[in-house]
């Protein structure tokens, strides 16, 4: 009996075939796609299974390999700060600043006046101080890094007091107790899951106390029989016992949006006004900038962080510094609403509804037979570990297909520009609040390519 594996096309022949059919695909992607497809087919035959067509499989693999990463997608989920989709989107002006920093030399650590080595990030530090009123500031590579650095620099080898109700876990199994352990500090839990009082902190303070840490509940909220110690009272306790008070704010803005319905803890300068030693928050959440960890607070405390050996390991690269600098300059010139995150958060419902109606009309012309299209009111969460329980009224285009919502959602994700919606029952919702300019063109193309045969 002949070996069925001998019937498989050779790698060389299949590479030549695909290069003739799709000359725009890079040769390395075609070669690797063919190798994987032939190996998969050979493995299937060895297991006694029917193999996939090697030609089609190789082409699909080559196309996928040739896609730049991360792949651009349309965020129609309604989640403004979608962690899986990269959180804050930067405006084009910030992108230009990043491109300029990437494509030329820069005075990253050079003092142009003296010609000597300068301080990396000094420009961003100055802008943060101007915007926040903080004595000093520091930016590192993400929010978790900011907390880690603060704890290690100020309390390594000592105890840090945290309420049990604030020992949070966020996405990716990030847990506050683990961060404390990595920082070299000992956790002292006080209070209960739902209620913590000033006396709990007072009773826990001792000769080994290094800091009090207040943690924002970034992805859940407590209601009912609950009690927390507010930040000003914690500050008073810390000053009385001469130990620093730190707040992991998670997410914050540098403009006061409390009149727009955002919670009081979202405005960083107001938190600083309590006298807290340090606050930490992320740059790619409510701030609307690049991934970064922002530290604001007392000059003496920030100086200790800057001197820590960890500061070098956690420092920002030139591209992120350029992006953060450009973002902060938008705030300073009163143009913060040009940041997509703030635009999405503050856009009136009427404007969102009008965009949804226009999208529905466009899709009705492109949709295949069997796809039902309707408008539906929704609620859009902020997401990204920001403002738990706070949602914005929105409007979505609801799509219903004959194969069910999961199949329809999968087909939209496999479009040339993937469209990420939200499954709700038997419908796929495309929320208009989180759409960027011209996204409707990509949604139209994705819907037009659907087939229910």
N, C-alpha and C positions, 0 to 999 in steps of 0.2 A: 504493500500500500504506500502511496506517495505521501510525503509529509506536507500537510496543508500550509505550513509556514513558508514552503518554497513558493507559494502562489502570491505572497506579499510582494509589493513593488520594492525595488531597491531604494535606498536612501538617495543615491545620486539621481536616479531617474525621476523620483518624486520631487526633488528639489528643482530640477530643470523644468518640470511641468508647471510647478507653482510659480516659478520666476517668470515664465512666459505668460501665465494667466494674470498675475498680479505684480507687474514690474515695480510698482511703487513701494512694495513691502521691502524692508531692509533684509539683506541676505542672511545676516546672523539669525534674525527671527524666523525666517523660512527654514533654515537648516535645523534649528533647535525644535521648531514645531514638528518637522518631519521626523526627526529622531524620536521624539516623545510619542508621536502617533504610531509609528511602526513598532516601537517597543510595547505600547499598550495593546496593539493588535496581536502581537506575538504572544504576550502574556495571556490574552483572552483565549487564544487557540490552545495554549498549553493547559488551560483550566477546563477545556472542552466547551467553551462558550463561543457564541457567534461574535466576531469582532466588529467594531465600528468601521465604516469606510475610512481607510487611512487618508485618502485625499481630502475629504471634507474635514476630518478631525485635524489634520495637519494645518489646513488653511485657518480654521478657527483658532488653533493655538498660536499660529504665527500672527494673526491679527491682534490677539490679546497681548502677546509679548511686545508688539510694536507700539502699543498705546503708551504714551507718557504716563508716569505715575507721580502723584495721585491723579486719577481720572476726574475730569471736570464733570459735574452732575448738576441737575436742576433740583433745587430744594423746594419742593412743593408740599413738604410735610407739615408746614405751619409752625415748626419749632425754630424759633429765631436763632438760637445758639445751639445748633445740633452738633454735639461732640463728634459723632461718627462722620459728619460732613465738614469738619474743620472749624467749627465755631464761627467766629467773626470773619466777615468778608471785608477786605480792605478796598477803599476807593481807588480809582485809577491813579490819582495823584500820588498816593502812597506807593503803589506799585512801580511808578516811574522812579521814585526816590530809591527804591530797592534795586531796580535795574541799573541805575547810575552808580550806586555803591558797589554793585557786583562787577561792573565792566570797566572799572578804573581803579587806580590806587587812591587811597584816602588817608587823611591824617588821623588814623584810628587811635594811635597812642603817641602822637607827636605834638608837642607844644610849639606852634608855629612862631610864637613870639621869641622864645628862648632857643629853639632848636633842640631842646632836651626832650627826654621821654615824658609824655603826658599821661593823664589818667583816662583810661578807656571809659566811655559812657558819661564823661563829665557834662557834655551838652544836654543829654537826657536828664541827668540829675538836676541841672538848673531849671529846665522846663517843668519838671515835676514839682519842684519847690515853688515856682511861680504860680502854678495852677492850684496847688493844694494848701499852701501856707505852711507846709512842714519845714522844720528846721533843716532837715536833710532827707535825702532819698537815695535809693539804690534799686537797680533793675537787674534781675537774674533771669535764668532761662525758663522758668515756669512758676506757677503759684505754689506747688508743693516744694519746689526748691527754696523759695523764699521762706517758708515756714521752717524747713529743715535747717537752713542757714541761721535763722534767728535763734532757734532753740540751741543749736550747737555752739554758737558764739557767746550766748548769754547765760546758758545754764548747763553746759556739759559737765557731767559728773555729779549733778545735783538733782533735786526733785522739781517736777513741774506739776502744778495743781490744775486739774480739769474737771468740770462737771460731768457726771455720768451721762447726762442727757445730751452732751456734746461730743461724745466719742463716736464720731460718724464714720461711715464707710461710703465712699463715692465710687464712680465708675472705675472699672479696671482693678477692683479690690484694693483701692487706696484706703488705708485705715489710719486714723489718727494715732492709735497706740503704736503702730508699726513705725510711723514717722518719728515718734518720740524715741523709740528704741534705737533707730538708726542715727539719731542725733546724739546719742550717748547720755540721755537723761532718763530719770526714773519717773514713771507715771504715778501720781497720787490722785485717785478718783474721789470725788466728794459728791454728796447729795444722792438722789435716786434718779431713776430714768426720767421721771416726769417732774420732780420738784427739787430745786436746789436753793439754799438760802445763804445770806451773808455769813451766818454763824458756821456754816459748813466749811467755808473757806478759812475763816478765822481759826477754827479748831485744827485745821490741817497744816497750818503754817508752823514751821519749826526751824531749827538751825541749818538743815540741809535744803531748805526751800530756795529754789533758784528763779522761779517765775510763776506767774499765774497766766494761763492761756485760756482765752475765750474763743470758741469755734462757732462759726456760723453754720446753721443746719442747711447746707446748700441744696439738698435734694429731698427734703421732707419737712413737714411741719407738725407741731404738737398742739393739740387743742384739748379743752376740758379742764381737768384738775391738774394744772401745771403751774410752775413758778420758776422764774429765772432771776438771776442777779444782773441788773442792768450795768452797762459799761462804766458809767460815772461812779457807781458804788464800788465796783471792783478796783477802779483806779484809786479811790480813797483808801481801800484796804491795803493795796500794794504800797502806797506812799507811807502809810502808817508803819508798815513793817519793813520798809526800804527794800522791796523786791519789785522787779519790773513786771508790768502787765502788758501782754501781747494779745492782739486780736487777729485771728485768721478770718478775714472778712469774706474770703472766697471770690466775691465779685463786687465791683463798685464802679461808680462813675466819678468824674471830676467836675460835672455840672449838676446843679440841683434840679432834679426831676421829680421831687416829691410832690409838687403840685400837679404833676401828670399822673399821679396814682402809684408811683413807685414807692416801695417801703422806705422808711426813714434810714435804715441801715445801708441803703444803697449809695449814699452820698459820702464819699471818703472824707472831705474836709470837716464835716460835722462830727464824724467819729474822732478825728484828731482833736477837735475842740474839747473833748472830754478830758484831755490830759493823758491819754493812753501813751505808753512808751513807744510802741510800734504797731502799725497795722500792715497786713499783707493781703494782696489780692492779685487776681490774674489780669493780664493785659488783653487777652482775647475773649473776654466775656463782655460785661456791660460797658467796659471802656471802649470796645469796638476796634482794638488794635491787633498787633501780632501777638503770638504766644510769648508771654514774659511773666515774670513774677515781680510785682511792684512792692517795695518796702518804703513806707513813709514814717517819720517819727522824730524823736529826739536825736540831736546831733551826736551825743555821746554814745547812744545805743547803735546808731547806724555806723558810726566809726568802728565800733567793735566788730560789726559784721564785715565791713570792708577789709579789716585786717585779718580775718579768719582765712586759713589755708583753703577752706572749702569755697571761698568766694571766687577763686580762680577757676576751680573745676565747674562752677555753676554760672560763669560769666556769659554775657551775650556775645554773639558774633556780629560782624559788621553789618550784615543784611538785616538782622532783627533790630539793631540799633537805628539803622536808617529808617525802617518802617515805624518804629516807635517814635522817633523824632518827628517824622512827618505827621503822624497821628496827633501828637501833642500840639503841634503848630496849628492844626485845624481847630483844636479847642481854643487856643490862645487868640485866634482871629475870629472867633464866634461862628465858625463854620462846622461845628460838630455834627449838625444834622446831615452833612454830606457823608458821614460814616453810615454805611448800609445798616448796621445794627441799630443805631439810634433812629434812622428813618423808619425801619420796620416797627420799632417799638412805639413811635410817636405818630405814625400815619393815621389820619382819621378813618373811621370805619367806612364812611361814604366813598372815599377814594379806593379803598380795598375792594368794596362791593362793585364799583364801576370796572375795576380791572378784571374781576371775576366774570362779570357779564360779558365783557369784550372777549375774554378767553373762551367762554362757552360758545359764543357765536362763531368764533374762528374754528373751534373744534367740531362744531356741528357740520361744517362744510367738508372737513377732512376725514371725519370718522367713517369707518367701514360699517356696513349694514350689521345690525345686531348690537351696536354699542349705544346704550342709553345715556343721555347727558342731562344733568339738572344742576341747579344752584342750591347750596345748602349752607345755612349759618353754622359756624363752628366756633371753637375756642382755641386760641393759639398760645401754647405755653412758651415761656421765655427759654427754658432749657439750659443746657450747659452748666448745671449745678448753680443756677442763679434764680433767686426769687421763687422758692417753692410755694405752690398754691396760687401764684399770681399768673393770671391768664388774660389774654387780650381778645375781645370780640373780633371775629373774622368771618370771611365768606369763602367757601370752596366750590370748585366744580366737581360734582359727584359723577363718577363713571361706573356703569354697571355693564358687565359683559356676560355672554352666555356660558363661559367656562368657570365663572366664579371670580371673586375678588383676588384671591391669592395668585391665580394664574395670570390675571390681568396686571397685577402689581409686578409680577416677575417679568412679564413681557415688556413693561415700561422701563424696568431696570436694565433690560438687555438692548435698549435702543442705542443708536449711534452716540447720542448724548443721553446717558441714563436719566430718567425722570423718577425722583423719589417722592412718592405720595404716602398716604396713610390709609391703611385698611380699616374700615369701620363696617362691620357686618358683611354684607354682600357688595359693598361699594368701595371704590378707591377714591379718596378725597384728594384733590389737588388744591391746596390752600393758597389763596392769592396773596396773603400777607407777606410771605417769605420769597416771593418771586423777584428776581432782579430784572432790569431792563433787557428786553429782547428774549427773555426766557420763553415767552409764548411761542416764538418761532421753533424752538427745539421741542416744546411740548406738542405743537402741531405736527412736526415731522414724526415724532414718536407715535402719536395716535394714528397718523395717516399710514404708518407702516404696519399697524396691527392687522392680523388676519385670523379669522375664526373658522377656517376650513378644517 
